[in-house]
Amino acid sequence: MARRDIQYVSDENGAPVGVIVPIELWREIESERETAYLLKNSAMRQRLVEAKSRQGGLSLEEACEKLGV
């Protein structure tokens, strides 16, 4: 994502007061903030580390079949 995609909003004196970013960038920022928040808690940090290291799982089709949907 190019930095030129970001638009700055200024007040009447030309001071920056806001920013407009593409939605993809906003979602990335929000995801990073959520992860940082979760990592502050030691229990959640451990759960995230364990989840990241898991190798098993179900395909979407298998999960839907198990759930009967």
VODOZA-145334 format. One record per residue (C-alpha): residue in three letters; x, y, z. Coordinates in steps of 0.1 Angstrom, whole numbers, padded with zeros to 4 digits, always signed. Each point is the difference from the previous one (the first is absolute). Layout:
# VODOZA-145334
alaXYZ ...
This chain:
# VODOZA-145334
met+0000+0000+0000 ala+0015+0033-0011 arg+0004+0028+0025 arg-0016+0023-0026 asp-0033-0018+0006 ile-0002+0017+0035 gln-0018+0034+0001 tyr+0006+0025+0027 val-0027+0023+0013 ser+0010+0035+0012 asp-0018+0027+0020 glu-0004+0036-0012 asn+0036+0007+0012 gly+0015-0028-0020 ala+0007-0022+0031 pro-0007-0037-0006 val-0030-0012+0020 gly-0009-0033-0017 val+0009-0026-0026 ile-0019-0020-0025 val+0015-0034-0008 pro-0011-0028-0023 ile-0022-0026+0017 glu+0025-0028-0006 leu+0026+0020+0019 trp-0025+0008+0028 arg-0008-0037+0004 glu+0037-0008+0002 ile+0005+0026+0027 glu-0030-0012+0020 ser+0012-0036-0002 glu+0034+0010+0013 arg-0015+0020+0028 glu-0022-0029+0010 thr+0030-0024+0000 ala+0020+0025+0021 tyr-0029+0003+0025 leu-0003-0038+0003 leu+0038-0004+0004 lys-0001+0022+0031 asn-0018-0027+0019 ser+0022-0030+0008 ala-0028-0026-0002 met-0011+0014-0034 arg+0036+0002-0012 gln+0004-0037+0008 arg-0032-0009-0018 leu+0011+0019-0031 val+0034-0017+0000 glu-0016-0034+0004 ala-0025+0007-0028 lys+0027+0012-0023 ser+0020-0032+0004 arg-0030-0024-0006 gln+0003-0021-0031 gly-0033-0018+0000 gly-0034+0012-0008 leu-0031-0005-0022 ser-0007+0012-0034 leu-0031+0022-0004 glu-0019-0029-0016 glu+0008-0023+0029 ala-0010+0026+0026 cys-0033+0006-0018 glu-0007-0037-0002 lys+0007-0005+0037 leu-0023+0030+0008 gly-0027-0012-0024 val+0000+0031-0020 
